Amino acid sequence: MKKLSTIRRTTDPSLGLMAKTGSHCPTNGFWRPEDRSAAPVFVFEGSIMPVSGGGSTVWYLEDAVFGAPAYPIPQRV
């Protein structure tokens, strides 16, 4: 299992963090697909980046998260 980083990150959009489908997520946060075809999704650091629209894509960090989420997290049904 990948070791989680304890380094604090900021929501500075100039960071330009990106990750490809199938790679490990570099930081907790809301990620949006490159083509903006879907709403941002929350991915935990160390998790595998998901597919979008049935295929692989490049994901860009929309908002790094510390503390309470800025967006509502969907409830399980």
C-alpha positions in Angstrom: 0.0 0.0 0.0 1.2 3.5 -0.8 2.3 5.6 2.2 0.2 8.7 2.6 2.0 12.0 2.7 1.6 14.2 5.8 2.7 17.3 3.9 0.0 20.0 3.9 -1.1 21.2 0.5 -2.9 24.4 -0.5 -5.8 25.1 -2.8 -3.6 27.3 -5.0 -4.8 26.6 -8.6 -1.3 27.4 -10.0 -0.1 24.0 -8.6 -1.6 22.3 -11.6 -1.6 18.8 -10.1 -2.8 16.2 -12.5 -3.1 12.4 -12.5 -4.1 9.8 -15.2 -6.8 7.2 -14.9 -5.3 4.1 -13.2 -2.5 6.0 -11.4 -2.4 6.7 -7.6 -4.1 9.9 -6.5 -1.3 12.3 -5.3 -3.6 14.2 -2.8 -7.1 14.3 -1.3 -9.4 16.6 -3.2 -11.9 17.2 -5.9 -10.7 16.3 -9.3 -12.2 17.1 -12.7 -11.7 15.3 -16.0 -9.6 17.0 -18.7 -12.6 17.4 -21.0 -14.9 18.8 -18.2 -17.5 16.2 -19.2 -18.4 15.5 -15.6 -18.7 17.3 -12.2 -15.6 17.1 -10.0 -15.3 13.9 -7.9 -13.7 13.5 -4.5 -10.7 11.1 -4.6 -8.6 10.1 -1.5 -4.8 10.3 -1.6 -3.4 6.9 -2.6 -6.6 5.7 -4.3 -6.6 4.7 -7.9 -7.9 7.5 -10.2 -11.2 6.6 -11.8 -12.4 6.4 -15.4 -14.5 9.1 -16.9 -17.1 8.7 -19.6 -16.2 5.0 -19.9 -12.5 5.6 -20.8 -9.2 6.8 -19.4 -8.6 10.5 -19.0 -6.3 13.0 -17.3 -7.6 14.4 -14.1 -6.8 17.9 -12.8 -7.0 18.9 -9.1 -9.9 21.3 -8.7 -9.7 21.8 -4.9 -7.4 20.3 -2.3 -9.3 19.5 0.9 -8.4 20.1 4.5 -10.9 19.7 7.3 -14.6 19.7 6.4 -15.4 19.3 2.7 -16.3 22.4 0.7 -18.8 20.4 -1.5 -21.5 18.0 -0.3 -20.3 14.4 -0.3 -23.0 12.1 -1.7 -24.7 9.9 0.8 -24.7 6.1 0.3 -28.1 4.6 -0.5 
